[in-house]
Amino acid sequence: FRGGAFAAFLIVTLCLFGLVSLVAILTGLMHVPIVQVPLLLVGYGFGGSFVALFAQLGGGIYTKAADVGADIVGKIEANIPEDDPRNPAVIADLVGDNVGDCAGRGADLFESIAAEDIGSMILAATLARSCGLDKAHQTAFTMFPLCVHALGLFASALGVLAVRVKSVRPTTRTEKTPLIAPEAGPSGGGDTDGDDIGSEDPLHVMKRGYGVAAVVSLLGMWLLCYVMLHVPEAPRAWIYFALCGSLGIGTSWVFIVVTEFYTDYYYGPVLRIAQASETGGGTNVIAGLAVGMQSTAIPVLTLSTVLLAVYWLGRAAGLSDHLAAGIFGTAVATLGMLSVSAFILAMDTFGPIADNAGGIAEMSGQPAAARVITDRLDAVGNTTKALTKGYAVGSAATAAFLLFRAYMDEISALLPAGTKFKVVDISSPEVFVAGLLGAGLVFLFSSLAIRAVGTAAEQVVSEVRRQFREIPGILAGTAAPEYGRCVALVSRAALREMVAPGLLALLTPIVVGVVFRGVGAVSGRPLLGVQAAAGTLMVGTVTAIVTALFMNNAGGAWDNAKKYVELGHYGGEGAGAHRGAGG
């Protein structure tokens, strides 16, 4: 976990350092007014988004292709253990965890923080200017998002220090904080006599640290709101905005709890998938799909409730521009949700470290007891990775609204004086069609990404089969596999296959905007192009949020259902349930 924390703090710090440096250059050397600075930072956010798209996409293709290819030939065809050094794709598999889950997720959260900070700064500057605040308060409002994330680093650091494992007595599986004990799996079975001392469940330990970080962040949010958002025009406005930030922090906790419930094998949804695996792969798939779809309900209801609540809290703050204040309330809630992003990213990076530790234990021939412990850590890592993805989706959902509003504000700033871009009329046929294209874009993008994984995995399978066929000493342990060939093959495949879906996501909004701008020029509606692009972005984002929640939770649940069976339940490894779960 400390290794993950190092990477997490480095990423978040670099993001803030870049933003603060640009603000200092623009205001100190170029003398740009502070309220205009956020509009000039948009390129920083776009650059982060551009890199994050390809890092996530390319990294995801790499890690899943290597994982699938290694398992198909190694575990299923050659009947050798997972992470066995005789598998030519094992190194590519282990490297893939770092490429997809560390680098990819880090780039994703870097982009989320940068885009959300810039969007919040745009809205804060707009609110301060429209309410006629003096220069000092304009500066305070505009710099508020950066200060929140700087405080979040401090809160996350305290949370990391609180992550310490305690020695406790083994208990049964029915408790919320199960233990690691080689003799007792998650069901509490085995030969423990009740006097042995075990260690706390690692997920419980990390959640305790997250609780510390969240509480410190909550207190800091109220302090920053009082110091930076207290204005004479509305002396109680800071209280309303602090409540918005508090709701954002609470929302992140809800997402973590819900994701854990649907992806950890200590709870019913994953157990139902494991039980369904007894009757074959078909019922396993049906159960997993049902769990994934069901898991979207509570997050969607939570997001809907919180967005409405913080919007009306902002409107009620007492500032003269009620609309801008309401939108800024959503921005403060998003800041609260992302305030402990460094700790969340540390939990995510824990997953690949634990997975690779299991691989090293297998390749170095460690005792079975060591592998039991690393398997439990690996299962926790699967959950923490799912938690981070759910957290990233939730923060993206709350940020989507404020970024959409920031998009409208920036378009308004570019229009001639007296012209404002305030409404996107979804009842317009052109805007409706653009929104429909945005929804379809999500599924086409997902299809291309999944197909890319399949194509790359086929190449891995062919290469591993070739090595087993042409170098017979590999399986006997008398010849070394050519690991480098699989690593190079997957790298080339990931770079090649990510081009089509990446370009699709980048170019579709641009093409939609340009085409409908031409339609608007002919029909006398000059804003039709930006309205159509807005429809594509808005509907596409909403569709992507729900789809991402479904895919993330279903994948994590399937993975941990297999882990649960491998721990000895429903016949354990090699049994029908194990084959039905994909083992």
C-alpha positions in Angstrom: 0.0 0.0 0.0 2.8 2.4 0.8 4.2 1.7 -2.7 0.9 2.6 -4.2 0.7 5.8 -2.1 4.1 6.9 -3.5 2.8 6.7 -7.0 -0.5 8.3 -6.1 1.0 11.3 -4.4 3.4 11.8 -7.2 0.6 11.9 -9.8 -1.6 14.3 -7.9 1.2 16.5 -6.9 2.4 16.8 -10.5 -1.1 17.7 -11.6 -1.4 20.5 -9.1 2.2 21.7 -9.7 1.4 22.1 -13.4 -1.7 24.1 -12.7 -0.2 26.3 -10.1 2.9 27.0 -12.3 0.7 28.0 -15.2 -1.4 30.3 -13.0 1.8 31.9 -11.6 3.2 32.4 -15.1 0.0 33.9 -16.5 -0.7 36.3 -13.6 2.9 37.1 -12.6 4.8 37.3 -15.9 2.0 37.9 -18.4 -0.3 40.0 -16.1 -3.4 38.2 -17.2 -6.4 39.1 -14.9 -7.2 36.2 -12.6 -10.7 35.7 -13.8 -9.5 35.2 -17.4 -6.7 32.7 -16.4 -9.0 29.6 -16.2 -10.1 30.0 -19.8 -6.4 29.8 -20.8 -5.9 26.6 -18.8 -8.3 24.6 -20.9 -5.4 23.3 -23.1 -3.8 21.8 -20.0 -7.0 19.8 -19.3 -7.4 18.7 -22.9 -3.8 17.5 -23.0 -4.4 15.4 -19.8 -7.6 14.0 -21.3 -5.9 13.2 -24.6 -3.1 11.2 -22.8 -5.5 9.6 -20.4 -7.7 8.3 -23.2 -4.8 6.5 -24.9 -3.1 5.4 -21.6 -6.4 3.9 -20.4 -7.3 2.4 -23.7 -3.8 1.1 -24.7 -3.1 0.0 -21.1 -6.4 -1.8 -20.9 -5.9 -3.6 -24.2 -2.4 -4.7 -23.1 -3.3 -6.0 -19.7 -6.4 -7.9 -20.7 -4.9 -9.4 -23.8 -1.9 -10.7 -21.9 -4.1 -12.0 -19.1 -6.6 -13.8 -21.4 -3.8 -15.2 -23.6 -1.8 -16.4 -20.7 -4.8 -18.1 -19.0 -6.2 -19.8 -22.1 -3.0 -21.6 -23.0 -1.4 -22.0 -19.6 -4.2 -22.8 -17.2 -6.8 -24.4 -19.6 -4.7 -26.1 -22.3 -1.4 -26.9 -20.6 -3.0 -27.3 -17.1 -0.2 -25.3 -15.3 -0.9 -23.0 -12.4 -1.5 -19.3 -12.8 1.7 -17.2 -12.9 3.8 -20.4 -13.5 7.2 -19.4 -14.9 6.8 -22.0 -17.6 4.1 -19.9 -19.2 5.8 -17.7 -21.9 3.1 -15.0 -21.4 3.5 -14.7 -17.6 5.8 -11.7 -17.7 3.6 -9.9 -20.1 0.6 -10.6 -17.8 2.4 -9.2 -14.7 3.7 -6.2 -16.7 0.1 -5.6 -17.9 -1.1 -5.0 -14.3 1.3 -2.1 -14.1 0.5 -0.7 -17.5 -3.3 -0.8 -17.3 -4.1 -0.4 -13.6 -1.2 1.8 -12.5 -0.3 4.0 -15.4 -3.7 3.9 -17.0 -5.6 4.7 -13.8 -3.1 7.3 -12.8 -3.5 9.1 -16.1 -7.3 8.9 -15.7 -7.3 10.5 -12.3 -4.7 13.1 -13.4 -7.1 14.1 -16.2 -10.1 14.1 -13.8 -8.4 16.3 -11.3 -7.0 18.7 -14.0 -10.3 19.0 -15.9 -12.4 19.3 -12.7 -10.1 22.0 -11.2 -10.1 24.0 -14.5 -13.9 23.7 -14.9 -14.4 24.7 -11.2 -12.1 27.7 -11.7 -14.0 28.8 -14.8 -17.3 28.6 -12.9 -15.9 30.3 -9.8 -14.4 33.2 -11.9 -17.7 33.6 -13.7 -19.7 33.6 -10.4 -17.3 36.2 -8.8 -17.4 38.4 -11.9 -21.2 38.2 -12.4 -21.8 39.0 -8.7 -19.5 42.1 -8.8 -17.1 40.9 -6.2 -13.9 42.8 -5.6 -10.6 41.7 -6.9 -9.5 40.0 -3.7 -12.6 37.9 -3.6 -12.4 37.1 -7.3 -8.9 35.8 -6.6 -10.0 33.7 -3.6 -13.0 32.2 -5.5 -10.8 31.3 -8.6 -8.0 29.8 -6.5 -10.4 27.8 -4.2 -10.3 24.6 -6.3 -6.5 24.4 -6.2 -6.5 24.9 -2.5 -9.0 22.1 -1.9 -6.8 19.6 -3.7 -3.7 20.8 -1.9 -5.5 20.3 1.4 -6.6 16.9 0.0 -3.0 15.8 -0.3 -2.5 16.6 3.4 -5.6 14.7 4.3 -4.6 11.7 2.2 -1.2 11.7 3.8 -2.7 11.4 7.2 -5.0 8.6 5.9 -1.9 6.7 4.6 -0.3 7.0 8.0 -3.4 5.5 9.6 -3.1 2.3 7.5 -1.7 -0.1 10.0 -2.5 -3.7 10.5 -3.6 -4.9 13.9 -3.3 -8.5 15.3 -6.7 -9.9 16.1 -8.2 -13.3 16.7 -9.7 -15.2 13.8 -13.5 -15.1 13.4 -16.1 -16.5 11.1 -16.9 -15.3 7.7 -20.2 -13.7 8.9 -18.3 -10.8 10.4 -17.7 -7.6 8.5 -13.9 -7.7 9.1 -12.7 -11.2 8.2 -9.1 -12.3 8.6 -6.3 -13.7 6.6 -5.5 -17.1 8.0 -4.0 -19.9 5.8 -6.0 -22.5 7.6 -9.3 -20.7 7.4 -10.6 -19.4 4.1 -13.3 -16.7 3.9 -15.9 -19.2 5.1 -14.1 -19.6 8.4 -13.5 -23.3 7.8 -10.3 -25.1 8.6 -8.4 -26.2 11.7 -8.2 -23.0 13.6 -8.6 -23.6 17.3 -9.7 -20.0 18.2 -6.4 -19.2 19.9 -4.3 -18.3 16.8 -3.6 -14.7 16.1 -4.3 -13.4 12.6 -4.3 -10.1 10.8 -7.1 -7.8 10.0 -8.7 -7.9 6.6 -6.6 -5.6 4.4 -9.6 -3.9 2.9 -10.9 -3.0 6.3 -7.5 -1.5 7.2 -7.5 0.6 4.0 -11.1 1.7 4.6 -10.1 2.9 8.1 -7.3 5.0 6.5 -9.8 6.3 4.0 -12.1 7.3 6.8 -9.3 9.3 8.5 -8.6 11.1 5.2 -12.3 11.8 4.5 -12.8 13.3 8.0 -9.7 15.5 7.7 -10.8 16.6 4.3 -14.3 17.4 5.6 -12.9 19.6 8.3 -10.5 21.3 5.9 -13.4 21.9 3.4 -15.3 23.9 6.0 -12.2 25.8 7.0 -11.4 26.7 3.3 -15.0 27.7 2.6 -15.0 30.1 5.6 -11.6 31.6 4.6 -12.0 31.9 0.9 -15.8 32.0 0.1 -16.9 34.3 2.9 -18.2 37.5 1.2 -19.9 40.6 2.6 -22.7 40.4 0.0 -23.8 37.0 1.4 -22.2 36.3 4.8 -23.7 32.9 5.1 -22.9 31.7 1.6 -19.8 29.8 2.7 -21.9 27.6 4.9 -24.0 26.5 1.9 -20.9 25.8 -0.2 -19.3 23.9 2.7 -22.5 21.7 2.8 -22.1 21.1 -0.9 -18.5 19.9 -0.4 -19.6 17.7 2.5 -22.2 16.0 0.3 -19.5 15.4 -2.3 -17.3 13.7 0.3 -20.3 11.6 1.4 -21.0 10.6 -2.2 -17.5 9.2 -2.6 -18.1 7.1 0.5 -21.4 5.8 -0.9 -19.7 4.8 -4.2 -16.9 2.9 -2.3 -19.5 1.1 -0.1 -21.7 0.1 -3.0 -18.8 -1.0 -5.2 -17.4 -3.1 -2.3 -20.8 -4.7 -1.8 -21.2 -5.7 -5.4 -17.6 -6.9 -6.0 -16.3 -8.4 -2.7 -16.9 -12.1 -2.0 -18.0 -11.3 1.5 -21.4 -10.2 0.2 -24.3 -11.7 -1.5 -24.0 -10.6 -5.1 -20.6 -12.3 -5.7 -21.7 -15.3 -3.8 -24.7 -15.7 -6.1 -22.4 -15.6 -9.1 -20.2 -18.3 -7.5 -23.3 -20.4 -6.7 -24.6 -20.0 -10.3 -21.2 -21.3 -11.6 -22.1 -24.8 -10.3 -24.5 -25.2 -13.2 -22.1 -24.0 -15.9 -20.6 -20.9 -17.6 -24.0 -19.8 -19.0 -25.6 -19.3 -15.6 -22.4 -17.6 -14.4 -22.7 -15.1 -17.2 -26.4 -14.5 -16.6 -25.8 -14.0 -12.8 -22.9 -11.6 -13.5 -24.8 -9.5 -16.0 -27.7 -9.2 -13.5 -25.4 -8.1 -10.7 -23.7 -5.6 -13.0 -27.0 -4.1 -14.1 -28.4 -4.0 -10.6 -25.2 -2.3 -9.3 -26.0 0.9 -11.3 -29.2 1.7 -9.4 -27.9 3.0 -6.1 -25.1 5.1 -7.7 -27.4 6.7 -10.2 -30.0 7.5 -7.5 -27.2 8.9 -5.2 -25.8 11.1 -8.0 -29.2 12.4 -9.0 -30.1 13.3 -5.4 -26.8 14.9 -4.6 -26.6 16.9 -7.9 -30.1 18.4 -7.2 -29.3 19.0 -3.6 -26.0 20.8 -4.1 -27.5 22.8 -7.0 -30.3 24.1 -4.8 -27.9 24.7 -1.9 -25.8 26.9 -4.2 -28.8 28.8 -5.4 -29.8 29.4 -1.8 -26.4 30.8 -0.8 -27.6 34.4 -1.2 -25.3 35.5 -4.0 -27.0 37.8 -6.6 -26.4 35.4 -9.6 -28.5 32.4 -8.4 -27.9 30.3 -11.5 -24.1 30.7 -11.4 -24.1 30.0 -7.6 -26.1 26.8 -8.1 -23.7 25.6 -10.7 -20.8 26.5 -8.5 -22.4 24.4 -5.8 -22.1 21.3 -8.0 -18.5 22.2 -8.6 -17.8 22.4 -4.9 -19.4 19.0 -4.4 -17.2 17.5 -7.1 -14.1 19.1 -5.4 -15.2 17.4 -2.2 -15.5 14.0 -4.0 -12.0 14.3 -5.5 -10.4 15.8 -2.4 -9.0 12.4 -1.3 -8.2 11.2 -4.8 -4.5 10.5 -3.8 -5.6 8.0 -1.2 -8.1 6.3 -3.6 -5.3 6.0 -6.2 -3.1 4.5 -3.6 -5.7 1.8 -3.0 -5.9 1.2 -6.8 -2.1 0.8 -7.2 -2.2 -1.6 -4.2 -4.0 -4.1 -6.5 -1.2 -4.6 -9.1 1.5 -4.7 -6.4 -0.5 -7.5 -4.6 -1.1 -9.3 -7.9 2.6 -9.2 -8.8 3.5 -10.4 -5.3 1.4 -13.5 -5.9 3.2 -14.0 -9.3 6.6 -13.8 -7.7 5.5 -16.2 -4.9 4.4 -18.7 -7.6 7.5 -18.3 -9.8 9.9 -18.5 -6.8 8.3 -21.7 -5.4 7.1 -20.2 -2.1 5.2 -22.5 0.3 1.4 -22.9 -0.2 0.7 -20.8 2.9 2.4 -17.8 1.2 0.2 -18.2 -1.9 -2.9 -18.4 0.3 -2.0 -15.0 1.7 -1.1 -13.4 -1.7 -4.4 -14.8 -3.2 -6.4 -13.0 -0.5 -4.4 -9.8 -1.1 -5.0 -10.3 -4.8 -8.8 -10.6 -4.2 -8.7 -7.5 -2.1 -6.7 -5.9 -5.0 -9.5 -6.8 -7.4 -11.9 -5.0 -5.1 -9.8 -1.9 -4.6 -9.3 -1.7 -8.4 -13.1 -1.9 -8.8 -13.5 0.7 -6.0 -11.2 3.1 -7.8 -12.9 2.6 -11.1 -16.3 3.2 -9.4 -14.9 6.3 -7.7 -13.5 7.6 -11.0 -16.8 7.1 -12.7 -18.7 8.8 -9.9 -16.3 11.8 -9.8 -16.6 12.0 -13.6 -20.3 12.0 -13.3 -20.4 14.9 -10.9 -17.8 16.7 -12.9 -19.6 16.1 -16.1 -22.3 18.6 -15.2 -19.9 21.4 -14.2 -17.7 20.7 -17.2 -20.7 20.9 -19.5 -21.6 24.2 -17.9 -18.0 25.4 -18.3 -18.2 24.5 -22.0 -21.3 26.7 -22.3 -19.6 29.6 -20.5 -16.5 29.3 -22.7 -18.6 29.3 -25.9 -20.5 32.4 -24.6 -17.1 34.1 -24.0 -16.2 33.5 -27.7 -19.5 34.7 -29.1 -20.1 38.4 -30.1 -21.1 40.8 -27.4 -24.8 40.4 -26.4 -25.0 36.7 -27.6 -25.2 34.0 -24.9 -25.2 30.3 -25.2 -27.6 29.3 -22.4 -29.9 26.6 -23.6 -29.5 23.2 -25.4 -32.9 22.4 -26.8 -33.2 18.6 -26.8 -36.6 18.9 -28.6 -34.8 20.1 -31.7 -34.5 17.2 -34.1 -30.9 18.0 -34.9 -29.9 18.1 -31.3 -31.8 15.0 -30.5 -30.1 13.2 -33.4 -26.7 14.4 -32.1 -27.5 13.1 -28.7 -28.5 9.7 -30.2 -25.1 9.6 -31.9 -23.4 10.3 -28.6 -25.2 7.3 -27.0 -24.3 5.1 -29.9 -20.7 6.3 -29.7 -20.3 4.7 -26.2 -21.3 1.2 -27.4 -19.3 1.4 -30.6 -16.3 2.6 -28.7 -16.7 -0.3 -26.2 -17.2 -2.8 -29.1 -13.9 -1.7 -30.7 -12.1 -1.8 -27.4 -13.3 -5.3 -26.6 -12.6 -6.5 -30.1 -9.1 -5.1 -29.8 -8.5 -7.1 -26.6 -9.7 -10.3 -28.4 -7.5 -9.7 -31.4 -4.4 -9.1 -29.3 -5.2 -12.1 -27.1 -5.5 -14.3 -30.2 -1.9 -13.3 -31.1 -0.7 -14.1 -27.6 -2.4 -17.5 -27.7 -0.8 -18.3 -31.0 2.7 -17.3 -29.8 2.4 -19.3 -26.5 1.2 -22.3 -28.5 4.1 -21.9 -30.9 6.7 -21.8 -28.1 5.2 -24.9 -26.4 5.3 -26.7 -29.7 8.7 -25.7 -30.9 10.5 -25.6 -27.5 9.3 -28.8 -25.8 11.6 -28.4 -22.9 9.5 -25.4 -21.6 6.8 -27.6 -19.9 9.5 -30.0 -18.5 11.3 -27.0 -17.0 14.5 -27.7 -18.9 14.2 -24.8 -21.3 13.4 -21.1 -20.7 10.4 -19.5 -22.5 11.0 -16.5 -24.7 9.2 -14.0 -22.5 10.3 -11.0 -24.4 8.5 -12.1 -27.6 5.1 -12.0 -25.8 5.8 -8.6 -24.2 6.8 -7.1 -27.5 3.8 -8.7 -29.3 1.3 -7.4 -26.8 2.9 -4.0 -26.8 2.7 -3.7 -30.6 -0.9 -5.0 -30.6 -2.0 -2.6 -27.9 -0.5 0.4 -29.7 -2.0 -0.6 -33.0 -5.5 -1.6 -31.8 -6.1 1.5 -29.7 -5.9 3.9 -32.7 -9.4 3.2 -34.1 -11.5 3.6 -30.9 -9.3 6.5 -29.8 -9.9 8.4 -33.0 -13.6 7.6 -32.9 -13.9 9.2 -29.4 -11.9 12.3 -30.4 -13.4 13.0 -33.8 -17.1 12.3 -33.3 -18.0 15.4 -31.4 -15.9 17.5 -33.8 -17.6 16.0 -36.9 -21.0 16.4 -35.3 -20.4 20.0 -34.5 -19.0 20.9 -37.9 -21.8 19.1 -39.8 -24.6 20.7 -37.9 -22.9 24.1 -38.0 -23.2 23.9 -41.8 -26.9 22.9 -41.3 -27.4 25.9 -39.0 -25.7 28.3 -41.5 -28.2 27.2 -44.1 -31.2 27.3 -41.8 -30.4 30.6 -40.1 -29.4 29.1 -36.7 -25.8 30.1 -36.0 -25.6 28.2 -32.6 -26.9 24.9 -34.0 -23.3 23.5 -34.3 -22.4 24.1 -30.7 -25.8 22.9 -29.5 -25.4 19.6 -31.5 -21.9 19.1 -30.1 -23.3 19.7 -26.6 -26.0 17.2 -27.2 -23.5 14.6 -28.3 -21.3 15.2 -25.2 -24.2 15.4 -22.7 -26.0 12.2 -23.8 -22.8 10.4 -24.5 -21.5 11.2 -21.1 -24.7 10.1 -19.3 -24.7 6.8 -21.3 -21.0 6.2 -20.6 -21.5 6.7 -16.8 -24.1 4.0 -16.5 -22.3 1.7 -18.9 -19.0 2.1 -17.1 -20.6 1.3 -13.7 -22.2 -1.8 -15.2 -19.0 -3.1 -16.8 -16.8 -2.2 -13.8 -18.9 -3.9 -11.2 -19.8 -6.9 -13.3 -16.1 -7.5 -14.1 -15.0 -7.2 -10.5 -17.8 -9.5 -9.3 -17.0 -12.2 -11.9 -13.3 -12.1 -11.0 -13.9 -12.4 -7.3 -16.5 -15.1 -7.8 -13.8 -17.2 -9.4 -11.4 -16.3 -6.5 -14.0 -17.5 -4.0 -14.4 -20.8 -5.7 -10.6 -21.2 -5.9 -10.4 -20.8 -2.1 -12.2 -24.2 -1.8 -15.8 -23.5 -2.1 -18.2 -25.4 -4.3 -15.5 -28.0 -4.9 -12.6 -25.7 -5.3 -10.1 -25.6 -8.2 -10.9 -28.1 -11.0 -14.5 -28.6 -10.0 -17.4 -27.9 -12.2 -18.1 -24.5 -10.4 -14.5 -23.5 -11.1 -14.8 -24.3 -14.8 -18.1 -22.4 -14.8 -16.5 -19.4 -13.2 -13.9 -19.3 -15.9 -11.1 -21.1 -14.0 
